[in-house]
Amino acid sequence: MLMKPFLQTVMLIVIAIMLRMTALAQKDLSGYFSSFDKVNIYYEVKGNGRPVLLIHGFTGQGSNWKTKPVYDSLLANGFKVIIADLRGNGLSDKPHEPEAYANDAEAKDLMGLLKYLGIKKYEAVGYSRGSIILARLLVLDKNITRAVMGGMGADFTNPLWPRRIGLYEALMYDSIKGYDDFKKRIATSGLDRLALAYQQKEQPSTSKEALAKLKQKVLILCGDKDEDNGRAQELQQLIPGSVFVTVPGDHGSAAGTKEFASEILKFLKK
């Protein structure tokens, strides 16, 4: 008599799991993932092939990738594309405590999201600050097999990187000079200034020693006129077996070129 309710409960659990897995297997998905500390992360999934995670840069959001050739070219070539708004950005929650961005919180969000989606092995592309977060995934996540680090030099390996500190102070204090255009753009775009400040305050660095231990295949991809974050070729020299390629453009334009998309496809198809 006691077994019947038990079996019914088991069947309901199995059905719920099957429904969830069926939903996750669908071609297109969007929604929110509740991360390790209950911060809600917005994500979208499109396509049904090998998974590629695209990681946006500072002040950006996942949908920015949709305006760049790489997004459509990945889909056209049979990849599953995952985009997400990093915490503090886009449609994701924007905590106003610096601790919410510390201790690799953003990398943990992405790792948790991929697990939630049932994705085991995956490849990833980061651009600008997205490459900084991608470096943490390369160190922390055994499931990432291949990565493209775009628009990034070696300067982020310095935990006291002056550019990071300068942006943090400019966002926190109106008295900091020399960032007027940047702060005006933040205000006119309706971005969350405090959340952005804490992203810079707690932005992770990855040591040269940690980069030297990476085993994954890595492409360093940068505009031929881009030295905003240091020299990309210096980053390539820190990662064993990595490849360095330039495409036309500066930091703001290179990721939007057809050459950028072409080099990524060539690398992922090897």
DAURMO-V294726 format. One record per pair of residues at least 24 apart in sequence whose C-alpha atoms are under 7 Angstrom apart, sorted by the first residue. I is the first residue (numbers start at 1). GAP is how many residues later the second one is. If there is no record, write none. Layout:
I:GAP / I:GAP
This chain:
24:93 / 33:80 / 35:74 / 35:77 / 39:54 / 40:52 / 40:53 / 41:44 / 41:45 / 41:46 / 41:51 / 41:52 / 42:42 / 42:43 / 42:49 / 42:50 / 43:40 / 43:41 / 43:42 / 44:38 / 44:39 / 44:40 / 45:36 / 45:37 / 45:38 / 46:34 / 46:35 / 46:36 / 47:28 / 47:32 / 47:33 / 47:34 / 48:31 / 48:32 / 49:29 / 49:30 / 49:31 / 50:29 / 50:30 / 51:28 / 51:29 / 51:30 / 51:71 / 51:72 / 52:27 / 52:28 / 52:29 / 52:30 / 52:70 / 52:71 / 52:72 / 53:28 / 53:29 / 53:30 / 53:70 / 53:71 / 53:72 / 54:28 / 54:29 / 54:70 / 54:71 / 54:72 / 55:28 / 55:70 / 55:71 / 55:72 / 55:75 / 56:70 / 56:71 / 56:74 / 57:70 / 57:71 / 57:72 / 57:73 / 58:71 / 59:30 / 60:29 / 61:24 / 61:28 / 61:29 / 68:187 / 68:188 / 69:187 / 69:188 / 69:189 / 69:192 / 70:191 / 73:188 / 88:107 / 88:108 / 94:101 / 95:100 / 96:98 / 96:99 / 98:100 / 98:104 / 101:97 / 101:98 / 101:101 / 102:100 / 104:100 / 106:27 / 107:26 / 107:29 / 107:30 / 121:24 / 123:24 / 124:24 / 125:24 / 126:24 / 127:24 / 128:24 / 135:71 / 136:70 / 139:75 / 145:71 / 145:72 / 146:70 / 146:71 / 146:72 / 147:70 / 147:71 / 147:72 / 148:70 / 148:71 / 148:72 / 148:73 / 149:70 / 149:71 / 149:72 / 150:70 / 150:71 / 150:72 / 151:70 / 151:71 / 151:72 / 151:100 / 152:77 / 152:78 / 152:80 / 153:76 / 153:77 / 153:78 / 153:79 / 153:80 / 153:81 / 153:82 / 154:76 / 154:77 / 154:78 / 154:80 / 154:81 / 155:74 / 155:75 / 156:49 / 157:48 / 157:49 / 157:50 / 157:51 / 158:47 / 159:46 / 164:36 / 167:33 / 168:29 / 168:32 / 168:33 / 171:26 / 172:25 / 208:30 / 211:27 / 211:28 / 212:26 / 212:27 / 212:28 / 214:25 / 214:26 / 217:24 / 217:25 / 218:24 / 218:25 / 219:24 / 219:25 / 220:24 / 220:25 / 221:24 / 221:25 / 222:24 / 222:25 / 223:24 / 223:25 / 223:26 / 223:27 / 223:28 / 223:31 / 224:24 / 224:25 / 224:26 / 225:24 / 225:25 / 226:24 / 226:25
